[in-house]
Structure formats: structure tokens, C-alpha cells
């Protein structure tokens, strides 16, 4: 994770301190060399920490405390300093070349923005990651069997259970209580149960076993072995261990390019199809839609479970007749500002309900994340009620 952007991180860490040292400690206040050395010691420590994190073979360390501590230090100290240095630098350019003033107003703007960023970061790490929203969605279909009018599906995704180990387990407990209170007809989970390794699921299984009993699930990109280094045998063993955790420890119905039929007391049926992750690089694609829909009669009502919402237009609409697709993966960007989300840059269908020719996609913000941080994008449980369109 850190290795992908290590150069950019080191530049941000060093350049912000270098700017403050040159423009303030040397030129303005003439701080002594030993005080300046004290100023540089945390910077040196952060560079060493960054290099250590980048040297980890896996996508993230097995003990996420190291990653969370690193991100905490970045957000609390490096981020505000970088914002101040940037605005001060821009202010000096404006003062020198555009609007000649006696003061560099970038200093004051930088202090305000740095304090604001500090506050936002603290909020996102505490209240933001603890907030939970129940989103209710009513969808209408012409071909929904009559006995499934009012059928309630709870859509859950992206638990990333390892993130809840420790004090955050109380957040997971509240999330599970919220799911139980919905009393749904069906719970669907659309992938990313773990962060890196299946030990997370085994360790946290007691929290979710009963509340999510009877869940139908698929795998997400984090549920494969893409994020750990090892030989083929080790990777296969890790993947099989997660599959066993879902099927035997949790008692879920895990669909791997498969489908199940749900029949009402009136002998009417709908199908739940689950495909393996269908992502664009660098995310894995193990999907097989022909296999997943095998044995389903024409004109049947199909709910498709697919972790990656980018597959909806690319694969699901042209290759299947699924009337409703449930996806996760994006976490809604984990932050939202005036309707804009970081994930909306990569793709249009990144959060919420989308419709094309009477066929729907729901993308949920999920209930967790590798990085425990959210701003205006709470952990989410989606309750979808199916209706017949008249």
C-alpha cells in the first residue's frame, strides 16, 4: 500500500519541513542550529517509518496497528504542515508577482486550513468511523413474481473485519445490532470480508455469526490472496481458509460463479447469482457469468451479487438478464463533499442506485474499510424492498 506512493510521501514529508526551516527558522526568526535539529528529528523519524512501511512485502502489515499509527501521524502532523507550507509558498508568489502587499496572507490562510484539516482528521477517525446509516430503497420491477411483493433484502458489503479488532469492536457490535433490527427476508454480502488474512474473520466471527445468519455472499478483491506475498501453495491455503470460514464458521452460502433459487410458499421463485470478483486492473477478475447463470430459466427474476460495480455496464448488462445487481468495493470514497467523492473520479457508478432500461444497480458504502476514516459517508446498511411495477 505505502510502497506504491512512497516517493510522493517522502517528498511531502521533507519538502514541507524544508520550506518552514528555510523561510522561517533561518530567514525570519534566526533559530539556533540545535533547535532546528530538534525540528528535523520528527521528520527524519517519519522518513524512516515511511521506508519501513514501504518495505513490507504484503499490501499492508498483518498487525494493522503499525499502519493505523502511521496514518495517524500523517494526518495529525504531516498533513497540516504540508498545507501550511503550500499556502505560504503560493501566498509569497501572489505577494511578489501579482498583488504587492506588505503581508503574505498565505501564512494566515495556511494556519487556518491546517487547523481545519487537523480537526477534520480527528473527526473522521472518531465520530466519522463510528457513524452508521440505514438507507432504505424501494425498487419497482415489471417482472417480479407476485409473492415477492414487499420482499426485503439487506445489502451489506466491505466489512474488512480486521479493522474492527480492538476498541473498534464496539462499532461492529452496533452495526450487527442494526442489521438484526431490520428483520430482512434475505441478507446479501458483496465481498471484502477480510483485509489481508482469514485469521481476521476467524477472530471476529463471534460478532457476526448470529446477526448475519443465513447470509448469501460473494468474494471481493481483498478476499483473494492478491495482497500477500507467498508461493502458490500458501496462497491457495489462505484462500481456502477464508472460504471455509465463510461456509463453515459463519454458515454463509458463498457463491463462486454459482446461483441459488429462493422459492416462496406460492411456488414462485427468484434466483440469487454470485460471481467472483470482476475488476479492472489492478483488481482481479475471476468471474464466469455463463457458469453463474447456468440452469436458470429464461425470464426468471435474478439478483446478481458482484463486488465491483464497474462490472455492471462492462459485463452484467450485456451478458446477463439480471434485474438487480448489488455491489460494494468503493466505500463511497469514505468521504463526500458537496456530492463529490474521490471514487467518482474513477467511475460514475460509485455510490447509490443506478438504473438502465428498468434494470438496477445498488452500490453501498459498506460497513468498514482498511483505513478507519470517514467524512460525511457513514458506514451503511442498505434495506432494499422489492415491489411490482404497475
C-alpha positions as CSV (number, residue, x, y, z in Angstrom):
1,X,0.0,0.0,0.0
2,X,2.7,2.5,1.1
3,X,5.2,1.2,-1.4
4,X,3.0,2.4,-4.3
5,X,3.3,6.1,-3.2
6,X,6.5,6.1,-1.1
7,X,8.3,8.7,-3.2
8,X,5.4,11.1,-3.0
9,X,5.1,10.6,0.7
10,X,8.8,11.3,1.4
11,X,8.7,14.4,-0.8
12,X,5.7,15.8,1.1
13,X,7.3,15.0,4.5
14,X,10.6,16.5,3.7
15,X,9.7,19.5,1.5
16,X,7.2,20.9,3.9
17,X,9.7,20.8,6.8
18,X,12.4,22.2,4.5
19,X,10.2,25.1,3.4
20,X,9.4,26.0,7.1
21,X,13.1,25.7,8.1
22,X,14.4,27.9,5.3
23,X,11.7,30.6,5.3
24,X,11.0,30.9,9.0
25,X,13.7,29.3,11.2
26,X,16.6,30.7,9.1
27,X,15.4,33.9,7.5
28,X,12.7,35.3,9.8
29,X,13.4,34.1,13.3
30,X,17.1,33.0,13.1
31,X,16.6,29.9,15.2
32,X,19.7,28.3,16.6
33,X,21.1,25.2,14.9
34,X,20.3,22.8,17.8
35,X,16.6,23.9,17.9
36,X,16.4,23.4,14.2
37,X,17.9,19.9,14.6
38,X,15.1,19.1,17.1
39,X,12.6,20.3,14.5
40,X,14.1,17.9,11.9
41,X,14.2,14.8,14.2
42,X,10.4,14.0,13.8
43,X,10.8,14.5,10.0
44,X,13.7,12.0,10.0
45,X,11.7,9.6,12.1
46,X,8.7,9.8,9.6
47,X,11.0,9.2,6.6
48,X,12.4,6.1,8.4
49,X,8.9,5.0,9.3
50,X,7.7,5.5,5.7
51,X,10.6,3.5,4.3
52,X,9.9,0.7,6.8
53,X,6.2,0.6,5.8
54,X,7.1,0.6,2.1
55,X,9.5,-2.4,2.7
56,X,6.6,-4.6,3.9
57,X,6.1,-7.4,1.4
58,X,2.3,-7.6,1.8
59,X,-0.1,-4.8,0.8
60,X,-0.5,-3.9,4.5
61,X,1.2,-5.3,7.7
62,X,-0.5,-8.2,9.4
63,X,-0.7,-6.1,12.6
64,X,-2.7,-3.0,11.4
65,X,-1.6,-1.0,14.4
66,X,1.5,-0.1,12.5
67,X,-0.4,1.1,9.5
68,X,-3.0,3.0,11.6
69,X,-0.3,4.7,13.7
70,X,1.5,5.7,10.5
71,X,-1.7,7.2,9.0
72,X,-2.5,8.9,12.3
73,X,0.9,10.6,12.3
74,X,0.5,11.6,8.7
75,X,-2.9,13.1,9.3
76,X,-2.2,14.8,12.6
77,X,1.2,16.3,11.8
78,X,2.5,15.9,8.2
79,X,-0.8,16.9,6.5
80,X,-1.3,20.3,8.4
81,X,2.4,21.2,7.9
82,X,2.2,20.4,4.2
83,X,-1.0,22.5,3.8
84,X,0.6,25.4,5.6
85,X,3.8,25.2,3.5
86,X,1.9,25.1,0.2
87,X,-0.4,28.0,1.0
88,X,2.5,30.1,2.3
89,X,4.5,29.4,-0.8
90,X,1.6,30.3,-3.0
91,X,1.0,33.4,-1.0
92,X,4.6,34.5,-1.5
93,X,4.2,34.2,-5.2
94,X,1.0,36.2,-5.2
95,X,2.6,38.9,-3.0
96,X,5.7,39.1,-5.2
97,X,4.3,38.9,-8.7
98,X,0.5,39.5,-8.7
99,X,-0.7,41.7,-5.8
100,X,2.1,43.5,-4.0
101,X,1.2,43.6,-0.3
102,X,3.2,44.1,3.0
103,X,2.0,40.7,4.3
104,X,2.0,37.2,2.9
105,X,-1.7,36.3,3.5
106,X,-0.8,32.7,2.7
107,X,0.6,32.4,6.2
108,X,-2.7,33.1,7.8
109,X,-4.7,31.0,5.3
110,X,-2.3,28.2,5.9
111,X,-2.7,28.3,9.6
112,X,-6.5,28.2,9.3
113,X,-6.5,25.5,6.7
114,X,-4.0,23.4,8.7
115,X,-6.1,23.7,11.8
116,X,-9.2,22.8,9.8
117,X,-7.5,19.7,8.3
118,X,-6.4,18.7,11.8
119,X,-10.0,18.9,13.1
120,X,-11.4,17.1,10.1
121,X,-8.9,14.3,10.5
122,X,-9.7,13.8,14.2
123,X,-13.5,13.8,13.4
124,X,-13.0,11.2,10.6
125,X,-11.0,8.9,13.0
126,X,-13.6,9.1,15.8
127,X,-17.2,10.1,15.1
128,X,-16.9,9.6,11.3
129,X,-15.9,6.0,11.5
130,X,-18.4,5.3,14.3
131,X,-21.5,6.7,12.5
132,X,-23.9,4.2,11.0
133,X,-26.7,4.9,8.5
134,X,-29.7,2.7,7.5
135,X,-30.5,3.6,3.8
136,X,-34.0,2.4,2.7
137,X,-34.5,1.9,-1.1
138,X,-37.8,0.9,-2.8
139,X,-37.3,-0.6,-6.3
140,X,-40.1,-1.5,-8.8
141,X,-40.0,-4.2,-11.4
142,X,-42.4,-5.3,-14.0
143,X,-41.4,-9.0,-13.9
144,X,-41.1,-9.5,-10.1
145,X,-43.2,-12.6,-9.1
146,X,-46.3,-11.5,-7.2
147,X,-45.4,-13.4,-4.0
148,X,-42.2,-11.4,-3.7
149,X,-44.0,-8.1,-3.4
150,X,-42.5,-6.3,-0.4
151,X,-39.6,-8.8,-0.2
152,X,-36.9,-7.1,1.9
153,X,-33.2,-7.5,1.2
154,X,-30.5,-6.2,3.5
155,X,-27.4,-5.4,1.4
156,X,-24.1,-5.4,3.4
157,X,-20.6,-5.1,2.0
158,X,-16.9,-4.4,2.8
159,X,-16.7,-5.3,6.4
160,X,-12.9,-5.5,6.5
161,X,-13.2,-7.3,9.8
162,X,-9.5,-6.8,10.8
163,X,-10.1,-3.1,11.2
164,X,-12.6,-3.7,14.0
165,X,-10.1,-5.7,16.2
166,X,-9.6,-3.9,19.5
167,X,-11.6,-0.9,20.7
168,X,-13.5,-0.6,17.3
169,X,-15.2,-3.9,18.0
170,X,-18.0,-1.9,19.7
171,X,-18.7,-0.2,16.3
172,X,-19.0,-3.7,14.7
173,X,-21.4,-4.7,17.6
174,X,-23.7,-1.7,16.9
175,X,-23.6,-2.5,13.1
176,X,-24.7,-6.1,13.7
177,X,-27.4,-5.0,16.1
178,X,-28.7,-2.6,13.4
179,X,-28.8,-5.5,10.9
180,X,-30.8,-7.7,13.3
181,X,-33.3,-4.9,13.9
182,X,-34.2,-4.8,10.1
183,X,-35.6,-8.4,10.2
184,X,-35.0,-8.9,6.5
185,X,-36.1,-11.7,4.3
186,X,-32.6,-12.1,2.9
187,X,-29.1,-10.7,3.8
188,X,-26.6,-10.3,0.9
189,X,-23.0,-9.6,1.4
190,X,-21.0,-8.4,-1.6
191,X,-17.4,-9.1,-0.6
192,X,-14.3,-7.9,1.2
193,X,-14.9,-9.7,4.5
194,X,-11.2,-9.5,5.4
195,X,-8.4,-7.0,5.0
196,X,-5.4,-9.4,4.3
197,X,-5.7,-12.8,6.0
198,X,-8.6,-15.1,7.1
199,X,-7.4,-15.0,10.7
200,X,-9.3,-11.7,11.0
201,X,-12.6,-13.5,10.1
202,X,-12.0,-16.4,12.5
203,X,-11.1,-14.0,15.3
204,X,-14.1,-11.7,14.8
205,X,-16.6,-14.4,13.8
206,X,-18.5,-14.4,17.1
207,X,-19.6,-10.8,16.5
208,X,-21.3,-11.5,13.1
209,X,-22.3,-15.2,13.2
210,X,-25.8,-14.8,14.6
211,X,-26.7,-11.3,13.3
212,X,-25.8,-12.3,9.7
213,X,-27.1,-15.9,9.9
214,X,-28.2,-17.2,6.5
215,X,-26.3,-14.6,4.5
216,X,-25.6,-15.2,0.8
217,X,-22.2,-13.9,-0.1
218,X,-19.5,-13.4,-2.8
219,X,-15.8,-12.7,-2.6
220,X,-14.2,-9.2,-3.0
221,X,-10.8,-8.3,-4.1
222,X,-9.4,-8.4,-0.5
223,X,-10.8,-11.9,-0.1
224,X,-8.3,-13.3,-2.5
225,X,-4.6,-13.6,-1.9
226,X,-3.6,-10.6,-4.1
227,X,-2.4,-8.7,-1.0
228,X,0.0,-11.2,0.5
229,X,3.3,-12.5,-0.8
230,X,3.9,-16.2,-1.0
231,X,4.1,-19.2,-3.2
232,X,1.1,-20.7,-4.9
233,X,0.6,-23.4,-2.2
234,X,0.5,-20.7,0.6
235,X,-1.9,-18.5,-1.4
236,X,-4.2,-21.4,-2.2
237,X,-4.2,-22.4,1.5
238,X,-5.1,-18.9,2.6
239,X,-7.9,-18.6,0.1
240,X,-9.4,-22.0,1.1
241,X,-9.1,-21.0,4.8
242,X,-11.3,-17.9,4.1
243,X,-13.8,-19.9,2.1
244,X,-14.1,-22.4,5.0
245,X,-14.5,-19.5,7.4
246,X,-17.5,-18.2,5.5
247,X,-19.1,-21.5,4.8
248,X,-18.4,-23.5,8.0
249,X,-17.6,-21.0,10.7
250,X,-20.2,-18.4,9.7
251,X,-22.6,-20.7,8.0
252,X,-23.0,-18.5,4.9
253,X,-23.9,-19.5,1.4
254,X,-20.8,-18.4,-0.6
255,X,-21.5,-18.2,-4.3
256,X,-18.4,-18.6,-6.6
257,X,-19.9,-18.2,-10.1
258,X,-23.0,-20.1,-8.8
259,X,-26.6,-19.4,-8.1
260,X,-29.4,-20.5,-5.7
261,X,-33.1,-20.5,-6.1
262,X,-35.4,-18.9,-3.5
263,X,-39.0,-20.3,-3.6
264,X,-42.0,-18.7,-2.0
265,X,-44.8,-20.6,-0.3
266,X,-46.8,-20.0,-3.5
267,X,-44.1,-21.9,-5.5
268,X,-42.8,-18.7,-7.3
269,X,-39.1,-18.3,-7.5
270,X,-36.3,-15.7,-7.7
271,X,-32.6,-16.5,-8.3
272,X,-29.6,-15.1,-6.4
273,X,-26.5,-15.3,-8.6
274,X,-23.0,-14.7,-7.3
275,X,-20.0,-14.1,-9.4
276,X,-16.3,-14.0,-8.4
277,X,-14.7,-10.5,-8.4
278,X,-14.9,-8.9,-11.9
279,X,-12.5,-5.9,-11.6
280,X,-10.4,-3.8,-13.9
281,X,-6.7,-4.0,-13.3
282,X,-5.1,-3.9,-10.8
283,X,-8.1,-5.7,-9.3
284,X,-8.6,-9.4,-10.0
285,X,-11.1,-10.9,-12.5
286,X,-12.2,-14.4,-11.8
287,X,-15.8,-14.1,-13.0
288,X,-17.7,-16.5,-15.2
289,X,-21.2,-15.3,-15.9
290,X,-22.2,-18.2,-18.1
291,X,-21.4,-20.6,-15.2
292,X,-23.1,-18.3,-12.6
293,X,-26.4,-18.3,-14.5
294,X,-26.3,-21.9,-15.6
295,X,-29.7,-23.7,-15.1
296,X,-31.7,-20.5,-14.8
297,X,-34.8,-20.5,-17.0
298,X,-35.4,-17.5,-19.3
299,X,-37.4,-14.6,-18.0
300,X,-36.5,-15.5,-14.4
301,X,-36.0,-12.8,-11.8
302,X,-32.3,-12.5,-10.9
303,X,-30.5,-10.7,-8.2
304,X,-26.8,-10.5,-9.1
305,X,-24.1,-10.2,-6.4
306,X,-20.9,-8.7,-7.7
307,X,-18.3,-7.0,-5.6
308,X,-17.0,-4.5,-8.2
309,X,-19.7,-2.1,-9.6
310,X,-17.6,-1.3,-12.7
311,X,-18.7,-4.8,-13.9
312,X,-22.4,-3.7,-14.2
313,X,-22.1,-1.9,-17.6
314,X,-19.0,-3.9,-18.7
315,X,-20.3,-7.4,-18.0
316,X,-23.6,-7.8,-16.2
317,X,-25.9,-5.8,-18.5
318,X,-24.6,-7.3,-21.8
319,X,-24.0,-10.9,-20.5
320,X,-27.0,-11.5,-18.2
321,X,-30.6,-10.6,-17.7
322,X,-30.2,-9.7,-14.0
323,X,-32.8,-7.2,-13.0
324,X,-31.0,-6.1,-9.8
325,X,-27.2,-6.0,-9.1
326,X,-25.7,-5.5,-5.7
327,X,-22.2,-4.2,-5.3
328,X,-19.7,-2.6,-2.9
329,X,-16.0,-2.1,-3.3
330,X,-15.9,1.7,-3.4
331,X,-16.9,2.5,0.2
332,X,-18.5,5.6,-1.3
333,X,-15.0,7.1,-1.3
334,X,-15.2,7.1,2.5
335,X,-15.7,10.9,2.2
336,X,-18.1,13.2,0.4
337,X,-18.0,17.0,-0.1
338,X,-21.0,18.7,-1.8
339,X,-21.8,15.4,-3.5
340,X,-18.3,14.8,-4.8
341,X,-16.5,11.6,-3.8
342,X,-12.9,10.5,-4.6
343,X,-14.2,7.3,-6.2
344,X,-16.5,9.3,-8.6
345,X,-13.3,10.3,-10.5
346,X,-12.6,6.7,-11.4
347,X,-16.1,5.7,-12.3
348,X,-19.7,7.1,-12.4
349,X,-21.4,4.2,-10.7
350,X,-19.6,4.6,-7.3
351,X,-22.4,5.0,-4.8
352,X,-26.2,4.8,-4.7
353,X,-28.8,3.4,-7.1
354,X,-28.4,3.5,-10.8
355,X,-31.0,2.4,-13.5
356,X,-30.8,1.5,-17.1
357,X,-33.8,0.1,-19.1
358,X,-35.6,-1.0,-15.9
359,X,-32.5,-2.8,-14.5
360,X,-30.9,-1.5,-11.3
361,X,-27.5,-1.4,-9.6
362,X,-27.1,-0.6,-5.9
363,X,-23.7,0.4,-4.7
364,X,-23.4,0.5,-0.9
365,X,-20.8,2.5,1.1
366,X,-20.1,-0.6,3.1
367,X,-19.6,-1.1,6.8
368,X,-15.8,-0.9,7.2
369,X,-12.5,-0.2,5.4
370,X,-8.8,-1.0,5.6
371,X,-8.3,2.7,6.7
372,X,-10.6,3.6,9.6
373,X,-11.6,7.1,8.4
374,X,-14.9,8.5,7.1
375,X,-16.2,12.0,6.4
376,X,-19.8,12.6,5.5
377,X,-20.0,9.0,4.2
378,X,-21.1,6.8,7.2
379,X,-20.9,3.1,7.5
380,X,-24.0,1.9,5.7
381,X,-26.7,-0.9,5.8
382,X,-29.0,-0.8,2.8
383,X,-32.5,-2.2,3.1
384,X,-34.0,-2.8,-0.4
385,X,-37.7,-3.5,-0.7
386,X,-38.8,-5.1,-3.9
387,X,-42.1,-4.1,-5.5
388,X,-44.2,-4.9,-8.6
389,X,-44.3,-2.0,-11.0
390,X,-47.9,-1.4,-12.1
